[in-house]
Amino acid sequence: MMSNGKVVYMDNNATTRIAPEVLEAMQPYLTEYYGNPSSMHTFGGQVGRAVETARAQVAELLGAEPSEIIFTSCGTESDSTAILSALQTYPDKRHVIKTKVEHPAVKNLCENLDKLTGQQHRITRLGVAADGTLNLDSYKAALADDTAVVSAMWANNETGVLFPVEEMAAMAKERGILFHSDAVQAVGKVPINMKKNQIDFLSLSGHKLHAPKGIGVLYVRKKTPFVTFLHGGHQEKGRRGGTENVASIVGLGKACELAGKMMAEENTRVRALRDKLEHGLLSSIPKAILNGHAELRLPNTSNISFEYVEGEAILLHMNRHNICASSGSACTSGSLEPSHVLRAMGVPFTAAHGSIRFSLSIYNTEEEVDFVLAKMPEIIANLRAMSPFWQG
């Protein structure tokens, strides 16, 4: 069993710890090498070279060219930049396609496009099946002559379900439509090779792969038309103004280097830990339901609904044992409505409110999984005993 006070962290799709190697790589650029990378003197120039080294490290993980990598502040900025750039590139095209299960960074942007641009847009929201997968026939039927951009996530942040974005990008390309993928959850967990697909824009965020918060990347395929979102200085070859967040950029580069080396572990040891946790919970707790496709998902993610209990209450009781996870229900943000992802999947109301997302990383251990498996049945049983709806 776990020692008193030790945190069992299984909320890695929300954010990850900074890898020790990443922190070590960053520290000199917070203290000793503090020059501005745009400065003409040698002191600043060495910092600029560190930025370019990090750019190459990111490109290597993505199978991209360094020139295709633009550093941003986060995945949200990258998403907004890609979609708004596409709409400005084709101002006469007012149609946007997204899925009903996109991250709020894409979902809320698309809901507010008319206000942001002063133009009216037509938004197609692609539905998903009960297991969270996407139907390519429905997608193909949605592509139209006035479609400016498609935005589809590589992997869902709540269920881990993977979308066939490479096929989708090829279908869009045949119609002359730009394609963007929010790959924030996928980068570092599944192989990505931008040389072998036709995706135009791809977003990632450092804090999802053991780099700091506040650093992201927008991949822009070479020769793809691009309109700058943040205007200012000449940084990022004029594509994104603002003095570079050098220490975090260096950290992200190191994190990408590590992710390439650890991807095999993500897909073997981490997957095995997830499967043990998942099978244990489903077999020991009545009325527990897996949300999402059993196979077509990230190796670290398991979203399980416990019927007739509230996700917020489950998390509070887990917290008493220092177990960290997330609820698939938006009730944690003050809403009584369940997750838009689970609603789109048609998860029953009695289950959607009691969904918990467990997301593991390379730092999780079998001892931690055993501890969670020992505590969760009691937590759910105690909460159900207080529920007027439970008749188990």
PALO-333048 format. One record per residue (C-alpha): x, y, z negated; residue number from 1. Coordinates in steps of 0.1 Angstrom, whole numbers. Layout:
REM PALO-333048
+-------+-------+-------+-----+
!     u !     v !     w ! pos !
+-------+-------+-------+-----+
!     X !     Y !     Z ! NUM !
...
+-------+-------+-------+-----+
//
This chain:
REM PALO-333048
+-------+-------+-------+-----+
!     u !     v !     w ! pos !
+-------+-------+-------+-----+
!     0 !     0 !     0 !   1 !
!    10 !    36 !     5 !   2 !
!    28 !    55 !   -23 !   3 !
!     9 !    82 !   -40 !   4 !
!     8 !   115 !   -21 !   5 !
!    20 !   102 !    12 !   6 !
!     0 !   116 !    41 !   7 !
!   -12 !    91 !    67 !   8 !
!   -14 !   112 !    98 !   9 !
!   -36 !    99 !   126 !  10 !
!   -46 !   132 !   143 !  11 !
!   -20 !   134 !   169 !  12 !
!   -44 !   144 !   197 !  13 !
!   -49 !   176 !   177 !  14 !
!   -12 !   182 !   172 !  15 !
!    20 !   163 !   166 !  16 !
!    49 !   168 !   142 !  17 !
!    80 !   184 !   157 !  18 !
!   105 !   156 !   164 !  19 !
!   137 !   161 !   144 !  20 !
!   158 !   161 !   176 !  21 !
!   136 !   189 !   189 !  22 !
!   140 !   210 !   158 !  23 !
!   177 !   205 !   160 !  24 !
!   178 !   216 !   196 !  25 !
!   158 !   247 !   188 !  26 !
!   176 !   260 !   158 !  27 !
!   206 !   276 !   175 !  28 !
!   182 !   297 !   196 !  29 !
!   165 !   311 !   165 !  30 !
!   198 !   321 !   149 !  31 !
!   230 !   321 !   169 !  32 !
!   219 !   324 !   205 !  33 !
!   193 !   351 !   201 !  34 !
!   200 !   371 !   233 !  35 !
!   173 !   380 !   259 !  36 !
!   176 !   355 !   288 !  37 !
!   169 !   383 !   312 !  38 !
!   199 !   404 !   301 !  39 !
!   229 !   409 !   324 !  40 !
!   255 !   402 !   298 !  41 !
!   271 !   368 !   291 !  42 !
!   255 !   366 !   257 !  43 !
!   220 !   367 !   272 !  44 !
!   230 !   347 !   303 !  45 !
!   239 !   316 !   282 !  46 !
!   203 !   317 !   268 !  47 !
!   190 !   320 !   303 !  48 !
!   209 !   288 !   313 !  49 !
!   193 !   270 !   283 !  50 !
!   158 !   280 !   297 !  51 !
!   168 !   265 !   331 !  52 !
!   180 !   233 !   315 !  53 !
!   147 !   229 !   297 !  54 !
!   129 !   236 !   330 !  55 !
!   148 !   207 !   346 !  56 !
!   139 !   184 !   316 !  57 !
!   102 !   192 !   320 !  58 !
!   104 !   186 !   357 !  59 !
!   121 !   153 !   352 !  60 !
!    93 !   140 !   330 !  61 !
!    67 !   151 !   356 !  62 !
!    85 !   139 !   387 !  63 !
!    85 !   175 !   399 !  64 !
!   110 !   202 !   411 !  65 !
!   122 !   227 !   385 !  66 !
!   110 !   255 !   407 !  67 !
!    74 !   242 !   402 !  68 !
!    75 !   246 !   364 !  69 !
!    61 !   278 !   349 !  70 !
!    64 !   283 !   311 !  71 !
!    33 !   296 !   294 !  72 !
!    21 !   300 !   258 !  73 !
!    -2 !   270 !   257 !  74 !
!   -24 !   246 !   276 !  75 !
!   -53 !   270 !   275 !  76 !
!   -33 !   297 !   292 !  77 !
!   -22 !   272 !   319 !  78 !
!   -58 !   261 !   325 !  79 !
!   -71 !   297 !   328 !  80 !
!   -42 !   307 !   351 !  81 !
!   -48 !   277 !   375 !  82 !
!   -85 !   281 !   378 !  83 !
!   -86 !   319 !   381 !  84 !
!   -57 !   318 !   406 !  85 !
!   -76 !   294 !   428 !  86 !
!  -107 !   316 !   427 !  87 !
!   -87 !   347 !   436 !  88 !
!   -69 !   328 !   464 !  89 !
!  -103 !   320 !   480 !  90 !
!  -126 !   349 !   469 !  91 !
!  -153 !   339 !   494 !  92 !
!  -156 !   304 !   477 !  93 !
!  -177 !   305 !   446 !  94 !
!  -181 !   268 !   438 !  95 !
!  -162 !   251 !   410 !  96 !
!  -163 !   214 !   401 !  97 !
!  -155 !   202 !   366 !  98 !
!  -166 !   172 !   345 !  99 !
!  -190 !   174 !   316 ! 100 !
!  -163 !   162 !   292 ! 101 !
!  -136 !   188 !   298 ! 102 !
!  -117 !   204 !   269 ! 103 !
!  -132 !   237 !   258 ! 104 !
!  -102 !   254 !   275 ! 105 !
!  -118 !   245 !   308 ! 106 !
!  -154 !   241 !   298 ! 107 !
!  -158 !   276 !   282 ! 108 !
!  -137 !   293 !   309 ! 109 !
!  -161 !   280 !   335 ! 110 !
!  -192 !   289 !   315 ! 111 !
!  -179 !   325 !   314 ! 112 !
!  -166 !   329 !   350 ! 113 !
!  -193 !   353 !   360 ! 114 !
!  -185 !   376 !   332 ! 115 !
!  -147 !   374 !   337 ! 116 !
!  -147 !   379 !   374 ! 117 !
!  -178 !   400 !   380 ! 118 !
!  -190 !   375 !   406 ! 119 !
!  -215 !   348 !   405 ! 120 !
!  -202 !   312 !   407 ! 121 !
!  -218 !   278 !   412 ! 122 !
!  -206 !   252 !   387 ! 123 !
!  -210 !   215 !   393 ! 124 !
!  -206 !   195 !   361 ! 125 !
!  -199 !   159 !   369 ! 126 !
!  -214 !   134 !   345 ! 127 !
!  -197 !   103 !   331 ! 128 !
!  -208 !    67 !   325 ! 129 !
!  -216 !    53 !   291 ! 130 !
!  -179 !    43 !   287 ! 131 !
!  -167 !    78 !   296 ! 132 !
!  -155 !    69 !   331 ! 133 !
!  -161 !    90 !   362 ! 134 !
!  -180 !    79 !   394 ! 135 !
!  -159 !    88 !   425 ! 136 !
!  -190 !    86 !   447 ! 137 !
!  -207 !   114 !   428 ! 138 !
!  -175 !   134 !   429 ! 139 !
!  -171 !   130 !   466 ! 140 !
!  -208 !   141 !   472 ! 141 !
!  -201 !   173 !   451 ! 142 !
!  -172 !   185 !   473 ! 143 !
!  -185 !   213 !   496 ! 144 !
!  -172 !   238 !   521 ! 145 !
!  -175 !   266 !   495 ! 146 !
!  -156 !   247 !   467 ! 147 !
!  -126 !   267 !   456 ! 148 !
!  -112 !   244 !   429 ! 149 !
!  -117 !   212 !   411 ! 150 !
!  -106 !   209 !   375 ! 151 !
!  -106 !   174 !   359 ! 152 !
!   -86 !   163 !   329 ! 153 !
!   -61 !   134 !   333 ! 154 !
!   -71 !   119 !   299 ! 155 !
!  -100 !   129 !   276 ! 156 !
!   -89 !   144 !   243 ! 157 !
!  -117 !   127 !   223 ! 158 !
!  -119 !    92 !   237 ! 159 !
!   -86 !    89 !   256 ! 160 !
!  -104 !    78 !   287 ! 161 !
!   -83 !    82 !   319 ! 162 !
!   -97 !    98 !   351 ! 163 !
!   -86 !    89 !   386 ! 164 !
!   -72 !   123 !   392 ! 165 !
!   -47 !   113 !   418 ! 166 !
!   -75 !    99 !   440 ! 167 !
!   -96 !   129 !   432 ! 168 !
!   -69 !   153 !   443 ! 169 !
!   -64 !   134 !   476 ! 170 !
!  -101 !   137 !   483 ! 171 !
!  -101 !   174 !   475 ! 172 !
!   -70 !   179 !   497 ! 173 !
!   -89 !   164 !   527 ! 174 !
!  -115 !   192 !   523 ! 175 !
!   -89 !   220 !   518 ! 176 !
!   -98 !   223 !   481 ! 177 !
!   -73 !   231 !   454 ! 178 !
!   -71 !   206 !   425 ! 179 !
!   -62 !   213 !   389 ! 180 !
!   -57 !   187 !   361 ! 181 !
!   -55 !   194 !   324 ! 182 !
!   -30 !   167 !   315 ! 183 !
!   -23 !   180 !   280 ! 184 !
!   -32 !   146 !   264 ! 185 !
!   -16 !   124 !   291 ! 186 !
!    19 !   139 !   294 ! 187 !
!    44 !   117 !   276 ! 188 !
!    19 !    89 !   271 ! 189 !
!    13 !    77 !   307 ! 190 !
!    36 !    79 !   337 ! 191 !
!    32 !   110 !   359 ! 192 !
!    50 !   115 !   392 ! 193 !
!    39 !   147 !   409 ! 194 !
!    59 !   137 !   440 ! 195 !
!    35 !   108 !   445 ! 196 !
!     2 !   127 !   443 ! 197 !
!   -15 !   158 !   457 ! 198 !
!   -24 !   177 !   425 ! 199 !
!   -19 !   214 !   430 ! 200 !
!   -19 !   226 !   394 ! 201 !
!   -12 !   206 !   362 ! 202 !
!   -13 !   219 !   326 ! 203 !
!     6 !   206 !   295 ! 204 !
!    11 !   218 !   259 ! 205 !
!    42 !   213 !   238 ! 206 !
!    25 !   206 !   205 ! 207 !
!     9 !   174 !   219 ! 208 !
!    43 !   157 !   225 ! 209 !
!    63 !   166 !   194 ! 210 !
!    74 !   201 !   205 ! 211 !
!    62 !   233 !   188 ! 212 !
!    29 !   250 !   190 ! 213 !
!    28 !   281 !   212 ! 214 !
!    46 !   267 !   243 ! 215 !
!    30 !   252 !   274 ! 216 !
!    36 !   246 !   311 ! 217 !
!    17 !   252 !   343 ! 218 !
!    30 !   231 !   372 ! 219 !
!    23 !   247 !   405 ! 220 !
!    31 !   226 !   436 ! 221 !
!    55 !   241 !   460 ! 222 !
!    37 !   262 !   487 ! 223 !
!     4 !   262 !   468 ! 224 !
!   -10 !   298 !   469 ! 225 !
!    -7 !   313 !   435 ! 226 !
!   -20 !   346 !   419 ! 227 !
!    -3 !   358 !   387 ! 228 !
!   -24 !   358 !   355 ! 229 !
!    -1 !   377 !   332 ! 230 !
!    15 !   407 !   349 ! 231 !
!    46 !   424 !   334 ! 232 !
!    83 !   418 !   340 ! 233 !
!   100 !   396 !   365 ! 234 !
!   101 !   365 !   342 ! 235 !
!    93 !   331 !   357 ! 236 !
!   101 !   346 !   391 ! 237 !
!    73 !   371 !   387 ! 238 !
!    47 !   344 !   381 ! 239 !
!    42 !   349 !   344 ! 240 !
!    53 !   382 !   327 ! 241 !
!    65 !   383 !   291 ! 242 !
!    98 !   377 !   274 ! 243 !
!   105 !   339 !   272 ! 244 !
!    98 !   320 !   240 ! 245 !
!   133 !   306 !   243 ! 246 !
!   136 !   284 !   212 ! 247 !
!   102 !   268 !   219 ! 248 !
!   111 !   263 !   256 ! 249 !
!   143 !   246 !   246 ! 250 !
!   123 !   225 !   222 ! 251 !
!    98 !   215 !   248 ! 252 !
!   126 !   205 !   272 ! 253 !
!   141 !   182 !   245 ! 254 !
!   106 !   168 !   237 ! 255 !
!   101 !   160 !   274 ! 256 !
!   134 !   142 !   275 ! 257 !
!   125 !   122 !   244 ! 258 !
!    90 !   114 !   258 ! 259 !
!   105 !    99 !   289 ! 260 !
!   126 !    76 !   267 ! 261 !
!    98 !    67 !   243 ! 262 !
!    70 !    61 !   268 ! 263 !
!    76 !    24 !   267 ! 264 !
!    71 !    24 !   229 ! 265 !
!    39 !    44 !   233 ! 266 !
!    25 !    17 !   256 ! 267 !
!    37 !   -13 !   235 ! 268 !
!    42 !    -7 !   198 ! 269 !
!    18 !    23 !   194 ! 270 !
!    -8 !     6 !   215 ! 271 !
!    -5 !   -25 !   193 ! 272 !
!   -10 !    -4 !   162 ! 273 !
!   -40 !    12 !   177 ! 274 !
!   -55 !   -21 !   187 ! 275 !
!   -49 !   -35 !   152 ! 276 !
!   -66 !    -5 !   136 ! 277 !
!   -95 !    -6 !   161 ! 278 !
!  -102 !   -43 !   159 ! 279 !
!   -99 !   -42 !   121 ! 280 !
!  -124 !   -14 !   118 ! 281 !
!  -149 !   -29 !   143 ! 282 !
!  -148 !   -63 !   126 ! 283 !
!  -149 !   -52 !    90 ! 284 !
!  -175 !   -24 !    92 ! 285 !
!  -211 !   -32 !   104 ! 286 !
!  -226 !    -9 !   130 ! 287 !
!  -192 !     4 !   141 ! 288 !
!  -190 !    13 !   178 ! 289 !
!  -161 !    20 !   201 ! 290 !
!  -166 !    51 !   222 ! 291 !
!  -149 !    50 !   256 ! 292 !
!  -136 !    24 !   280 ! 293 !
!  -117 !    -4 !   263 ! 294 !
!   -88 !    -5 !   288 ! 295 !
!   -88 !    27 !   309 ! 296 !
!   -76 !    50 !   281 ! 297 !
!   -45 !    64 !   264 ! 298 !
!   -25 !    39 !   244 ! 299 !
!   -28 !    59 !   212 ! 300 !
!   -64 !    69 !   210 ! 301 !
!   -94 !    52 !   194 ! 302 !
!  -128 !    69 !   189 ! 303 !
!  -152 !    49 !   167 ! 304 !
!  -187 !    58 !   156 ! 305 !
!  -200 !    46 !   122 ! 306 !
!  -238 !    48 !   125 ! 307 !
!  -260 !    66 !    99 ! 308 !
!  -232 !    86 !    83 ! 309 !
!  -218 !   121 !    91 ! 310 !
!  -184 !   125 !   105 ! 311 !
!  -177 !   155 !    83 ! 312 !
!  -185 !   134 !    52 ! 313 !
!  -162 !   106 !    64 ! 314 !
!  -133 !   130 !    69 ! 315 !
!  -138 !   145 !    35 ! 316 !
!  -136 !   111 !    19 ! 317 !
!  -106 !   101 !    40 ! 318 !
!   -89 !   133 !    30 ! 319 !
!   -91 !   121 !    -7 ! 320 !
!   -68 !    93 !     3 ! 321 !
!   -46 !   116 !    23 ! 322 !
!   -57 !   101 !    56 ! 323 !
!   -59 !   126 !    85 ! 324 !
!   -81 !   121 !   116 ! 325 !
!  -107 !   141 !   135 ! 326 !
!  -144 !   139 !   139 ! 327 !
!  -159 !   136 !   173 ! 328 !
!  -187 !   157 !   161 ! 329 !
!  -187 !   195 !   164 ! 330 !
!  -202 !   197 !   129 ! 331 !
!  -167 !   204 !   116 ! 332 !
!  -169 !   238 !   134 ! 333 !
!  -203 !   247 !   119 ! 334 !
!  -225 !   232 !   145 ! 335 !
!  -251 !   204 !   139 ! 336 !
!  -248 !   193 !   175 ! 337 !
!  -225 !   163 !   182 ! 338 !
!  -196 !   164 !   205 ! 339 !
!  -203 !   174 !   241 ! 340 !
!  -182 !   145 !   252 ! 341 !
!  -203 !   119 !   233 ! 342 !
!  -235 !   136 !   244 ! 343 !
!  -224 !   133 !   281 ! 344 !
!  -217 !    96 !   275 ! 345 !
!  -251 !    90 !   261 ! 346 !
!  -239 !    79 !   226 ! 347 !
!  -270 !    75 !   204 ! 348 !
!  -276 !   104 !   180 ! 349 !
!  -273 !    81 !   150 ! 350 !
!  -238 !    72 !   161 ! 351 !
!  -225 !   104 !   177 ! 352 !
!  -226 !   123 !   144 ! 353 !
!  -205 !    97 !   127 ! 354 !
!  -177 !    95 !   152 ! 355 !
!  -140 !    95 !   141 ! 356 !
!  -111 !    99 !   164 ! 357 !
!   -79 !    81 !   154 ! 358 !
!   -49 !    92 !   174 ! 359 !
!   -15 !    77 !   167 ! 360 !
!    21 !    85 !   176 ! 361 !
!    55 !    69 !   175 ! 362 !
!    58 !    80 !   139 ! 363 !
!    29 !    58 !   127 ! 364 !
!    37 !    25 !   110 ! 365 !
!    19 !    -8 !   104 ! 366 !
!    19 !    -1 !    67 ! 367 !
!    -2 !    30 !    74 ! 368 !
!   -26 !    11 !    96 ! 369 !
!   -31 !   -15 !    68 ! 370 !
!   -38 !    13 !    43 ! 371 !
!   -65 !    28 !    65 ! 372 !
!   -80 !    -6 !    71 ! 373 !
!   -81 !   -11 !    33 ! 374 !
!   -98 !    22 !    26 ! 375 !
!  -123 !    27 !    55 ! 376 !
!  -148 !    -1 !    47 ! 377 !
!  -153 !    12 !    12 ! 378 !
!  -156 !    48 !    24 ! 379 !
!  -183 !    39 !    50 ! 380 !
!  -202 !    16 !    25 ! 381 !
!  -203 !    43 !    -1 ! 382 !
!  -216 !    70 !    23 ! 383 !
!  -242 !    46 !    37 ! 384 !
!  -254 !    38 !     2 ! 385 !
!  -263 !    75 !    -1 ! 386 !
!  -280 !    77 !    34 ! 387 !
!  -318 !    75 !    35 ! 388 !
!  -315 !    62 !    71 ! 389 !
!  -292 !    32 !    64 ! 390 !
!  -310 !    -1 !    60 ! 391 !
!  -281 !   -25 !    61 ! 392 !
+-------+-------+-------+-----+
//
